[in-house]
């Protein structure tokens, strides 16, 4: 049986004794990530991450921390709040889940297309969106190659999308 050591807003730490061995787990609150595409270019944001004390390029994303909202509704809100865009077309592309791992997470990745710029938007998060960029496939791959975009699950999902949609040929 799991014993919760810490329950935060976005992270739960727990331990579990299995056959006399103490296993530690970190469980992240579920999240959403948006692969927004406009005229064959990929929308990323350059965001100053207050807790990281630096800026980085990333997909628009958010935590599923709003009661009574689906992951799609949260993704739609995040695209508006962080990038100032709405999309007409939405599709769940990938669900990343790691149940019973040392680090447990669940992230829904959405494809958003047919984007429209909003006249005004506000980002209620503490992090500051410095720039909204539209990158071609070549620019995206170059930024991954030069480590301007972190190599993580987001990058792997982006590469799967590029491969499945013939961007890598």
Buried (B, 14 or more C-beta within 10 A) or exposed (E): EEEEEEEEEEEBBBEEEEEEEEEEBBBBBBBBBBBBBBEEBBBBBBBBBEEEEEBBBBBBBBBBEEEEEEBBEBBBBBBBBBBBBBBEEBEEBBEBEBEEEEEBBBBBBBBBBEBEEEEEBEBEBEBEBEEBBBBEBEBBBEBBEEEEBEEEBBBEBBBEBBEEEEBEE
